[in-house]
């Protein structure tokens, strides 16, 4: 389901079932997280390599790092997409608050695992960069909205 449709469903659900400010914030947070995971795994590799001015050797080694993490991260991303749908289904189908909160908790826990995996990869990549490249790398992350993880 596209993120636009996902956002529309959440919007309709919120309008049909006015939520508390806390529930609305959690729904918004879930939407933002789902949006961050929308791009295919590895899609930022080339733009980052260009932005930091990576040498041929750095390009090779960074690509290897990114690909070595894919078997751990990609299944988590797919599971997150599935659990996002389950969370939205809970909201739309007017499930009890306890079910909604449980679904949201699972989603948050899974997101934390994903962020941890990306952080491990980021730290490996940073070790290969010069101090100047690290500054550019971190700036790119901030521009992408990744600075919180």
C-alpha positions, 0 to 999 in steps of 0.5 A, spaced: 500 500 500 502 506 498 504 511 503 499 516 500 494 511 501 496 509 508 496 516 510 489 517 507 486 511 511 489 514 517 486 520 516 479 517 515 480 513 521 482 519 525 476 523 522 471 518 523 474 516 530 477 522 534 483 520 537 486 523 543 492 527 542 497 521 544 493 516 539 494 522 534 501 523 535 503 515 535 499 515 528 503 520 526 509 517 528 508 511 525 506 514 518 513 518 519 517 511 520 513 508 514 515 513 510 522 513 511 522 505 510 519 506 503 525 507 499 528 500 497 534 498 501 540 501 498 537 506 494 541 512 498 548 509 497 550 512 490 547 519 492 551 518 499 558 516 495 557 522 490 556 527 496 562 525 500 566 524 494 568 517 496 574 514 493 574 508 488 576 504 494 571 507 499 566 506 494 567 498 494 568 497 501 562 502 503 558 498 498 560 491 501 558 494 508 551 496 505 550 489 502 553 485 508 547 488 512 542 487 507 540 480 510 539 483 517 535 489 515 531 487 509 527 482 513 526 487 518 523 492 513 518 487 510 516 485 517 515 493 519 511 494 513 506 488 515 506 490 522 504 497 519 498 495 516 496 491 522 496 497 526 492 501 521 487 495 521 487 496 528 485 503 527 480 502 522 476 497 524 475 500 531 479 495 535 479 496 543 484 501 545 488 495 548 489 492 541 491 498 538 496 500 543 499 493 543 500 493 535 503 500 536 508 497 541 510 492 537 511 497 531 515 501 536 520 495 538 521 493 531 523 500 529 528 500 534 531 494 532 531 497 525 534 503 527 540 499 531 541 495 525 542 501 521 546 505 526 551 499 526 552 499 519 553 507 519 558 506 524 562 501 520 561 506 514 564 512 518 570 508 520 572 508 512 571 516 512 576 522 513 574 527 518 571 532 512 567 526 509 564 524 516 561 531 516 558 531 509 556 524 511 552 526 517 549 533 514 546 528 508 543 524 514 540 530 517 537 532 510 534 526 509 531 526 516 535 520 519 539 524 525 534 522 530 537 515 529 
